[in-house]
Amino acid sequence: MFVKLADRDPVLNGKVFLKDEIRYNLLHLICGSPEALRIKSKSEDLIFAQTPGFNPWLWLSPELTEERKDEMLRNLAEHVRSQVFPGISSDPGTAESFARYYTEGRRLKAQPYMILEAYICPEVRPPADVNGYIERANARHTEMVAANMSAFSKEVFGVTPMPDDVYRAATAAIGTGGLYLWNVDGIPVSMARIAHRTARHARINDVYTPPGERKSGYASAIVAAISSYCIRDGLTPLLYADAKNPDSNKVYQSIGFAGAGRIADIRFR
């Protein structure tokens, strides 16, 4: 029933998956990693992929009957029973069903962690009268970017990363050329990154404004600016936001982002 998903597997460009591609865009990144666990059904209506240490992402064709979905999820949970996962990310109903089957007979509990709202921006509406200008981050910004990444992790996930780890992450993000800063009077007040590009979309993340600089439109300005870069390059910008964070959702909606579906992040404890 299940086989290994190949490099550049055509299922990721199949007609059915493309209907859900915005919500499941992260699968392109995961499936492009040689270290990832990559599985698909022989019928190509299920994709299950995991970067080591992170939640697997699970896509199931919406065209399947509920009975068939349930059967496939039970079989998938049995197929990966020897694997240890920190959780599961998928459509809320799909995630709950897989979590139930996967934790069955284990000393694990499935706990809801976060609901992600997927957003897409076909046309940017830049905010008016925001002070400042955009700049591409470079090596001299590494310590500041690392501090922002650490603060973001603690604020959103309740986790303070190790200094060496976050410094490496900041160095890598700057090295891609996709990390940008919004500056006011020469001082960075917000950041955002074009993290990954596919054939049709560009995914934005690492959007962060320190608490003392918020409510001034800086996040709106920088996300709008880099979204315009994506559209200029022929790609539609998208991003994920915590559905329970009204401020970030309001920012994205105000500059042209529209909701495209939700992903549930469930953790196994």
N, C-alpha and C positions, 0 to 999 in steps of 0.2 A: 504493500500500500504506500510506503514511503521510500524515497530515494534521495541521494545527495543532490543538492542544488548546485549546478555547475557555475563556473565563472561566466559572467555576462549571460546568465540563463535567460532565454527568451520569455519565460513566465513573467519577468518583471516589466516586460513591455507588451504583455498580452492584453487583449481587449477588456477582459473582466477586471484584472488588477488595475488597469489605468483608471477605471471608474472610482477607485479608492486610493489612488496614488498620492493625493495630497495628504490624507490622514496618515498613510503608512510610508511617507517619504523616507523616513529613517532606515527602512529596510534596504534601500539602495546603498547606503553607507555600510551597513552591517554586512550585507552580502558581498561587498567588494573587498572585505578583509580576508586574507588567507588564513587567519587564525580563527575565524568565526565557525561556529557550528551552523551548518546550512542544510535544511531539510525541506523537501516539498512532497506533496502527494503525487503519485503517478498520473492522476487525473488533472493535475495542475490547478486545483482549486483550494490549496492550502500551502502557505509558506511559514516556516518556523526558523528563525535565525537568531543567534546570540553571539555577541562579543564577550569573551571570557570576563567574568566578574560582574556583568550587567544583566539586567532583565532580558530574557528572550522577547522578541517581538513576533506576534502571531497574527497572520492574515488568513481569513477564511472567506471564500467567495460568498457574497450576499445572495447569489442566485440559488444556493443550495436550500433544500427544505430543512426545516427545524430538526426533523428526525435524522436526516443525513448529517447535519452539523454535529449533533450530539454523538452520533456514532463515530465520526472522525475524531472528535475531541477525546473520546474515551480511548480510541486506538492510539492516538498520538501520546496521550499521557502514559500509556503502557509502553510505547516504543521508546520513550526517553526516561523511563523509570530509573535507570541506573545513573542518570545525570543529576547533578545538584545545581539548582537554580535559586537565585535570591528572590525571584518573583516572576511576574508575567505582565506584559504590556500588550493590550489589544482593545478591540471594541469592548465596551463594558460588559455586555452579556457574554461574549466569547471568553473574556478574561475570567469572569466568575465561574463559568462552566469548566474551563480547563483547570483552574485552581482547585476546584472541588475534586476533580478526578485525580489530579497530580498529588494532592495532599492526603488522599484516602489511604489509610493504612500506614501513614508516616506520622511521626510525632511533630507535625507541623500545623500551624494555623495560617490561613490566608487572611491578610488584613489590608483593607483599602488604604492606599498611601496618598495618591494624587489623581486628579482628573485633568488631563491635558486637553486644551482646546486647540485644534489645528486651524490656522488662519492662512488665507491666501490674499494677495493684493494685486489684482489685475491693473489697477490705476492708482497712482499715488496722489494724495491730497496733502501737500506740504503745509506745515503750520505757518502761520503768519507772525512776523515781528518777534522772532526768537533771536536773542542776542547770541553772537558767536559764529564759529566757522568749523568746518570739518577738516581733519588731518588724518593721514594714515599713520598708525602707530609704528614706531621703530625701536631699536634696541635701547635707546635712552629712556623709554617708557616702561621697561620690563618690570621694575620694582612696583611701580604704581599699578600696572595691569595685574600683577600677582596679588597685590593687596585688594584690589576690587574683586578678583575671582574668589579670594578667600572669604571676603565679606559676603559675597553673593551666596556662596555655598552654606555659610553659617546661617544667613537670613532665610534662605528658601528651604534648605534641606536639614538644617540643624546640625551640620557637620563642619568642623573646622579642619581643612586638609593640612597635611604635613607641609611645612615651609618649602622643603626641597621639591616636593611633588608639584605644588602650585607654581613654583618658580619655573619648573620645566614646562608646565602647561602654558604659562604665559609666554615663555620663549618660543614654544612651538606655534602658538596662535599668531604671534607677531611675525614669525618666519613665513607663514603662508601668504602674507600680504593682504589678508582679508579683514584684519582688525582695524577699526577706526575709532577716533576720539573726537568728541565735540569740545572745542576750546572757547573759553571766555577770557579775554585779556591774557592770552598765552597760557592759561591754566586749564588742564583737562577736567571737565565736569561731568562727562558721560561717555560711555563706550558701547560699541556694538560690533558684531562680527558677521561677515558672510562666511559661514562655516563649511558649506558643502554645495557643490553644483552637480546637477544631473542634466540630462538632455533637455529637460523642459523647465526645471525649477532651480532656484537658489534658496538654500535654507539659512535663515538668520538666527543667531543665538548670542549668548554672552551679552545681553542687553542689561546694563547696570548703570545706575546713577547713585552716587553716595547720598545718604539721607539729607545732609545739609544743602544739597544742590537740587533737590526735587521741587516739583510744582512750578518749574520755570519753563517747561516745554523742551528741555534739552533732549530727553529720550525720544520724544516725538520727532524732533528735528533730525537727530542722527539716524534713526530708523528710516525716516522718510528719504533721507539723502542716499543711504546705501541701497534702499529699495529701488530708487531711481537708477542707480548704477546697474542693478540686476536687469531691470527692464530695458535699459539702453543696450545691454549685451544679449538681448533676446530671451531672457529667462524671467519667469514669473516668481516673485519673492513669496516665501512662505515662512512660517515660524510656528512654534508651539508655546502656549502660555498656560500657566496654572489657572484653571477655570474659576478657582475661588479667590483669585487676586483681582479685585475690581479695578484697581488703579492701572495695572498693566493692560488689562483687557480694554479699558477705556482709551488708553494711549493708542493701541493698535487700531481700534475701530475708528478713531478720529482721523487717522491718516489714510484710510482706505482699505484696511484689512477686513475681510469678511470670514465668519466662521465656516469651517468645512468639515465639522465632525469632531467627535471626542475619542480619546484613548484613555483607558483606565490603567493605572499603574498599581498593581497589587503586589504586596510583599509577603514572603513566607517566613514565619517566625518559629 
